[in-house]
Amino acid sequence: MLKFNQLVAAASVSLTIAMSSIGANAQPYGPGAHGWGRDMMGSGMMMGPGFMDRGGFRGTCSPAAVGFSGWRIDRLEQVIKPTDAQRAKFDELKAASDKASEALRLACPTEVPPTAVGRMEFMEKRMEAMLQAVKTMRPAFEAFYATLSDEQKSRLDSPSDRGRFWRHLW
């Protein structure tokens, strides 16, 4: 547990240092509100005046931000088209998704923490909740994935049109 706490602390400090750098946009152009990656982790994301702007806190505290919202499962269902034999495992995946979404929702404060220390504490709790959500989803996802045909797996695994991690599905 001590190593996990040290890892979370180191990640939080690293994230704070990275977020405090001025004008560091690795991908300044492309789709989105202000381009690929612009404002995504740049200045103001978690600490500055833009914290509540264009997603900020609300986006960070949204289950959709991590990918466990129902619409993503619905989209997965449209792309994979589970058979009747796969339906039970898909329903288990859906239930795990709902459980993960609820855990993420409960991990979010109702108001923006007023201090930088409070926001750092929020980030740590949010990271722990995100990790737990992935641990909740993974067994159900792996069980469902094991039921897929080779053609269904290739649709899910295909790097074409993916952009970022399963972008075409999500």
N, C-alpha and C positions, 0 to 999 in steps of 0.2 A: 504494500500500500504506500510505503514511503517513496519508492521509486516512481509510482504513478503520480503522487503529489508533486514530486520534484519535476517530473516530465511536464505536468500541467503548468506548474509555475514557470518553467523555462519557456514553454510554448507561449504563455501569456506575456512574459517579458519580451520575447522575440517579436510577437505580434504587435505589442505596444511600440517597440522601437521601429518596426517596419512601417507602422501606420503613422508615425510622427514625422517620417521623412517628407520633405516638401517637394511637390511636383514630380513624384515618381510614378509615372503611368507607363507600364510596360507595353500596353496595347491601346494607343490613344484613339484609334478609329475603328468603325464597324457598327453593327447593329446595336440596338439598345438605346437607352435614354441619351447617353453621351458617348457611345462607341463601345467596342469590345473592351471590357475590363475597366473602362474609364469610370471613375468614381466608385468602382466596385470595392476596392480595398485602399483607395487613395485617401487623401486628407479628408477628415471629417467623418469617416465611416463609423467609428465607434466613440470618438472623443470630442470632435469639434462641433461647430454650430450646425453642420449638415447632418448630424446624427439622426434626426427625425425626417430628413428630406429624402425623397425618391426611394423609399423603402427603409433605409437605415435600420432603426430599432424595430419597426413594424416588420420589415422584411426578414430581419434576423430572427425574430420571434415567431415567424410563420412556419407551420409544419411543412408548407410547400417549399420553404427555403432548403430543406434537407431532402425532400423528395418522398415524403410519406403521406402525401395527401391523396384522397380518394380519386381525384381526377387522373393522377398518374397511374394508379392501378387500373382505372377504366381504360386508359390509353394502352396500357400493357395488354389488357384483355382484347382490345381491338386489333392490335398488331399480331399477337400470338394466336388468338382464336382458340382457346382451350377446348378440348373435346370433353364429352361427358365423363370419360374415364379420368381426365385431369381436373375436373371441376372441384372435387373435394380438396385437393391440395391447393388449388387456386383460391378457394374460399378460406382456407387456413391462412394463406398469404394475405388476403384481404383483411382478415381479423387481426393479424399481426400488424399490418399497416395502420389500422384504426387504433390499436393499442399504442403503437409508437407515436402516432400523431397526438394522441391525448397526453402522453408523457411529455412530449415537447411543449405542448400548450401549457401544461401545468408548471413547467420549468421556467416560464416567462413571468417576470413581474408585471403588475398591472400598470405601473408607471415607470418612466425612464429614471434610473438611478441618478440622483442629482450631483454626485461627485465622481471624479475619475476613479477613485478606489472602488466605489459602488459599481461602476460600469465594468471594472476589471473583475470584480466578484461575479457579476452577471455573466461575463464572458466565460469564466471558469465553470460556472454551473451549467451554462448552455452547452459548452463542449462536453461535459460529463453526460448531460441528457442526450446529446446527439450520439455519443458513443453507445449509450444504453439503447437508444432507438435502433441503431444498426445491429446491435447484438440481439435485439428482439426480432428484427426482420430477417436476419440472415438464415437461421435454421428453416424458417418457412419458405424463404425464397429458394434455398438449395433443394429442399424437398420438392417444390414445384418444378424447378429447373430439371431435376432428375426424371420427371415424367414427360418432358417434352420430346418430340420427335427430332430427328436430325435437322429437318427443314425448319422447324420452329426455333431450334437452338441457333441455327445459322442466321435467322432473321434477328434474333436477339443479340447475337455475338458480332454480327457484321460491322466492320469499321466504316463502311460506306455511308455517307451522309450523317455520320454520327457527330462530327464536330467535337463536342465535349461529351464525356461519359454519358452515353445513351441519349444524347440530345434529341435525336429524331423520335425517340419513344416518349420522352418526358416533355 
